[in-house]
Amino acid sequence: MAEPTYTPAAQTLHWITAVAVLGMLGVGLWMTGLPLGFTKLYAYAWHKWIGLVVLLLTVGRLLWRWRHPPPPLPASLPHWQLLTAPIAHWALLALLLAMPLSGWLMTSAAGVSVYWFGYLPIPDLVSRDQDLFEALRTTHYLLSRLLIVVLVLHIGAVVHHDVLRRDGIFRRMWPFGGA
């Protein structure tokens, strides 16, 4: 009997989020070192736009997960992995909410207007406040580094399970059949 897998909707939301987050991290690390100019402003705009997409995708994932719980982990996993896997996944989901929210708050505190993909005005969450902006910039930076650490652990766990153990954990989320 085949191991249970995530639903196709959960798989789709996961992989679209994964591509968006990896792209966001790459652009985020690159754009901060650019000199002020069109390229930097354009990169920041796309970073914000995709950040809001990640926020919506994550809310969608949580709503989907609420109505469609993930498949149970195989009982063959070591006890410590059965305990830590849900914690790691919830930490990742929390960071996928906290990162875009901290960016949105930071942009609001900077007094910068955002038009989603150039068209839809996004409301400010807080009033312009330079001290709050500085605190949120630090928060966003620290959350980004924490997200990188959690993603490295997540990808490392995938490699561990798929390459070393070959226990089918990865195939639960892979949408293209027998990986």
C-alpha positions in Angstrom: 0.0 0.0 0.0 1.3 3.5 -0.9 2.1 5.9 1.8 -0.4 8.7 2.2 0.5 12.0 0.5 -0.5 15.6 0.9 -3.4 16.7 -1.2 -2.7 18.2 -4.7 -3.8 21.6 -3.5 -1.4 21.4 -0.5 1.4 20.3 -2.8 0.8 23.1 -5.2 0.6 25.8 -2.5 3.8 24.3 -1.0 5.8 24.4 -4.2 4.6 27.8 -5.3 5.5 29.2 -1.9 8.9 27.5 -2.0 9.8 29.0 -5.3 8.6 32.5 -4.2 10.4 32.3 -0.9 13.7 31.2 -2.4 13.4 34.0 -5.0 12.5 36.5 -2.3 15.5 35.6 -0.2 17.8 35.8 -3.3 16.4 39.2 -4.3 16.4 40.4 -0.7 20.1 39.5 -0.2 21.0 41.0 -3.6 19.0 44.3 -3.5 20.3 45.7 -0.3 23.8 46.1 -1.7 22.7 47.9 -4.9 23.4 51.6 -5.3 20.3 53.8 -5.2 18.7 53.9 -8.6 16.0 52.4 -10.8 17.3 48.8 -10.4 17.3 49.0 -6.6 13.8 50.6 -6.5 12.4 48.1 -8.9 13.9 45.2 -7.0 12.4 46.5 -3.7 9.0 46.8 -5.4 9.1 43.2 -6.6 10.3 42.1 -3.2 7.3 43.7 -1.6 4.9 42.5 -4.2 6.0 38.9 -4.0 6.2 39.2 -0.2 2.5 39.9 -0.2 2.0 36.9 -2.4 3.9 34.7 0.1 1.7 36.1 2.9 -1.5 35.2 1.0 -0.2 31.8 0.0 0.7 31.1 3.6 -2.7 32.1 4.8 -4.2 29.9 2.1 -2.0 27.0 3.2 -3.1 27.4 6.8 -6.7 27.6 5.9 -6.3 24.5 3.6 -4.4 22.7 6.4 -7.1 23.5 8.9 -9.7 21.7 6.7 -7.3 19.0 5.3 -4.8 17.9 7.9 -1.5 16.6 6.6 -1.0 12.8 6.4 0.4 11.2 9.5 4.1 10.8 9.7 5.3 7.1 9.3 5.6 5.4 12.7 9.0 4.1 11.5 10.5 7.5 12.1 12.7 7.9 15.2 10.7 9.3 18.2 12.7 12.6 18.2 11.8 13.2 14.5 8.1 12.5 15.3 8.3 15.2 18.0 10.4 17.8 16.1 8.9 17.6 12.6 5.6 19.3 13.5 7.5 22.0 15.5 9.8 22.7 12.6 6.9 22.9 10.1 4.9 25.3 12.4 8.1 27.4 12.9 8.5 27.6 9.1 4.8 28.6 8.7 5.1 31.2 11.4 8.2 32.7 9.7 6.3 32.8 6.4 3.7 34.9 8.1 6.1 37.0 10.2 8.5 37.9 7.4 6.0 39.6 5.0 4.1 41.2 7.9 7.3 42.7 9.3 8.2 43.9 5.8 4.7 45.4 5.4 4.9 47.1 8.8 8.5 48.3 8.1 7.4 49.8 4.7 4.4 51.5 6.5 6.6 52.9 9.2 9.0 54.3 6.5 6.1 56.1 5.0 6.5 54.4 1.6 3.3 53.7 -0.4 3.0 50.3 -2.0 0.8 49.6 -5.0 0.7 45.8 -5.4 2.1 45.0 -8.8 1.8 48.7 -9.6 -2.0 48.9 -9.4 -3.6 47.9 -6.1 -2.9 50.4 -3.2 -1.9 48.5 -0.1 -3.0 50.2 3.2 -0.4 51.3 5.7 -0.5 49.2 8.9 1.1 51.9 11.1 1.8 55.6 10.8 5.2 56.9 9.6 7.6 56.5 12.5 11.4 56.5 12.0 12.2 54.7 15.3 9.6 52.0 14.6 11.0 51.7 11.1 14.5 51.1 12.4 13.2 48.5 14.9 11.2 46.7 12.2 14.2 46.8 9.8 16.2 45.0 12.4 13.4 42.6 13.1 13.0 41.8 9.3 16.7 41.2 9.0 16.8 38.9 12.0 13.7 37.0 10.8 15.3 36.6 7.4 18.4 35.0 8.9 16.2 32.7 11.1 14.2 31.8 8.0 17.4 30.9 6.1 18.4 28.6 9.0 15.0 26.9 9.2 15.0 26.4 5.4 18.5 24.9 5.5 17.3 22.5 8.2 14.1 21.8 6.2 16.0 21.1 3.0 18.6 19.1 5.0 15.8 16.9 6.4 14.5 16.4 2.9 17.9 15.2 1.7 18.3 13.0 4.8 15.0 11.3 4.2 15.0 11.0 0.5 18.7 10.3 -0.2 20.0 8.6 2.9 16.9 6.9 4.4 14.8 6.6 1.3 11.7 6.4 3.5 9.2 8.2 1.3 8.9 11.4 3.3 9.8 13.6 0.3 7.3 11.8 -2.0 4.5 12.8 0.3 4.9 16.4 -0.9 6.3 15.8 -4.4 3.4 16.3 -6.9 5.0 14.3 -9.8 4.5 10.7 -8.7 7.2 8.4 -7.6 10.2 10.7 -7.1 
